[in-house]
Amino acid sequence: MTLSEAIEQLVLANRIISHEGILDAFGHVSARHPHDPGKFLLSRSLAPSLVRREDILVFDLESRPVEDYDCSLYAERVIHGEIYKARPDVNGVCHHHAPSVLTFAISHRKLEPVSQMGAVIGHHVPLWDSQDEFGDTNLLLVKPEEGRSLAKALDQNWLVLMRRHGATCVGRSIQEMTFRTIYSAANADLLLRAMMVGRVETLTPGEIDRAGEIKPLAVERAWDYWTDRL
Ligand code: MN
């Protein structure tokens, strides 16, 4: 993928995830630099639905801008840098505060896959609590050590809940990250509905393995659908 194509996809991912109701004024989406795994692409500080090509900036894995950009930056960019550092397989990251997912970050109900598409969240969704290592904070992740702690909690999973704050979802490509972000929020919403109705049945470990294998054709089809809806 060329840098221009990566920027194009990242702009679309920002707009798609916003349009699907997961990002609002806050949250952010990034991609690893296609030619330099030691860098990543992220917008200047903006509501993700407003992001255009010219807003995309380049950061190193210490989450420092590679140039002296004359604009404000997202405070929580260490989330992205530290995850790219810890997970060489990850090429896209979305941090959001979607109410459906946040519900499971403020309660003690485990977020588990309950449908075929929901299998994208995998076998385990860890819950990171800033209180454990950092005590009372304003709940924003701004220090590198906070980002490192979150990346450690994410471990080899696809989604990490952040107590009283939000969630961060990752993927092996920008499109896969978008797919996992949207269907993990849909799974959370479905689980909430099922809990209101009765006893909830979750996927078996074998079903999670089989249904969680993401087919490139499915990702492409969903991407085309979401792009058309913009
Ligand atoms: Mn946040």
Boltz pocket constraint, residues with backbone or C-beta under 6 A from the ligand:
constraints:
  - pocket:
      binder: B
      contacts: [[A, 27], [A, 76], [A, 95], [A, 96], [A, 97], [A, 139], [A, 140], [A, 165], [A, 166]]
      max_distance: 6.0
